[in-house]
Amino acid sequence: MTERKEVPWEGQCADAAYQFAFRCADLVTRNPHNLAAPLNGIINNLMTELWDRNFSQSEVRTAIGPGPEY
C-alpha cells in the first residue's frame, strides 16, 4: 500500500489561489456580454462571499490591501 502524502497547508492555500485566478481568467476571456470590467464583478462577489462566511470587512480589506499607489 502506497502512503499518500498530504499537501502542506501553505501549498493548499497557494493551490486554491491558483485555481481561483485560473477560473477568473477563463471567465474574463469568455465574457459573452462584453462587460467593461468583468473582474470587478468577480471580486465584488468574492468579498460578499467572504463576508457571508464570517470574515470581517477589516479582515477582507487588510488581506486585499490598499491597491497600487501611482
N, C-alpha and C positions, 0 to 999 in steps of 0.2 A: 504494500500500500504506500503510495507516494503522499508525503505530507505536504499540504498546500500552505505556502507562506502567506500570511496576511499582509496586505499593503499597509505601511505605517499611516497613521492619522494624517500627517502632513502630505503624504502622497495622495491620499483620498481627497483632501481639500484641493490640491493642485489639479487633480483629475476632474473634479466637479467644476472648477473654474474653466478648464479647457473645454469640457463638454458644453457648458453654457455658452461660452464665446463662439464655439463652432456652430451651435444651433442658431445663435443670434445672427451670425454671418450668413448662414443659409437663408434665414427668413428675410433679411435685408436684401439679399441678392434677388430673391424671387419677387418681393414687393408687388403683388398683382394690381394694387390700387394706386401705384405710383405716389405713395405718401412722401411728403417732403423730407421727413426725418423719422423713419421707422424705428430707429434705435431709441429715440426719446420715449416713444410709447412703451417699448420693451422695458426700459429702465424704470419708468414710472410704475408700470405694473409690478416689476420686481420689488420696488420699495413698498408698495401696498401689500404684497405677499409677505414680505419680511415683517412688516408691522402686524399683519394678521397672525403671525407666528410668534408674537410677543417680543420682538426686538423693538427697543425704544427708538424714537426718532433720533435722539442723540447718538445711539449706537450705530444706526444706519448712516447718519451723516458723517460721523467720525470715520467709519470704515470706507465710505466712498471718497472722502477727502474734499478739500475745498475746490479742487479743479486747478487747471493750469493758470499760472499768472503770466500775463502778456505785457 
